[in-house]
Amino acid sequence: MRTILDKAENIGYNVSIKMFRKEGRVDIKKILIALGISEMAENFKNVRTVALTAVLVALTIVGNGVTKIPLAMGLEIRFGFVFLSAIAFLFGPLVTFAAGFIASFLAFVLFPTGFGFNLLFDLNAGLAGLLYAVFLYRRNYKSEYFVIWIVCAKIVVNFICNIMINTYLMAGYVGSLAEILTITRVFKNIALLPGEIVVMLFAIKYIAASATKYRFAKLAGGKKKEGKTT
């Protein structure tokens, strides 16, 4: 039985290798297409797409810097996640990682907070964008299951990036108050989660419909191209 399984595994491996080989050499183009990188690059040949991305990055900066609502030490309500998740939905993980990183860095430069500069905060913002894209990129925004992807994306980002990583980074600045900071941040992220999901859902649907109508990007659920349906 073990021999059969080993043979099957080897066959699958060989088939996978052959898929990405061309005339004995690795076909980089096929690998890029499989990863979705080729499609992301194709999107950015459209001037409107580049313009939309720049606008959404700017709105992310404004949402994280100008419109934030301070609640207590280390606690703020920010709206940049709405536009970052829209970039993730439209343009995929690589673009959104860069957008999250740049937006976080510029938001700190333009609207500095009480915490000192730490590049790890910016990398964490990029990670949040990447995680949004894992759940939302190329999903059909007209599908009845789209809300499930929104819920999963926000829960994962809130838990990993907001509660775990950000709280850990902030704890180094508050010393003995780290335990209180952790409790309040957990409560805040859980309490705001339903509202954040609703805002994300309607915002992304609106942005997606507008992007399709004015040909800013090719989307699943649009008129010309169908992608994932769930």
ABEGO torsion letter per residue (X at the ends): XAAAAAAAAAAAAAAAAAAABBGGBBBAAAAAAAAGAAAAAAAAABAAAAAAAAAAAAAAAAAAAAABBBABBGBBBBAAAAAAAAAAAAAEAAAAAAAAAAAAAAAAAABBBABBBBAAAAAAAAAAAAAAAAAABGBBAABAAAAAAAAAAAAAAAAAAAAAAAAAAAAAAAEAAAAAAAAAAAAAAAAAAAAAAAAAAAAAAAAAAAAAAAGABBBBGBAABBBBAX
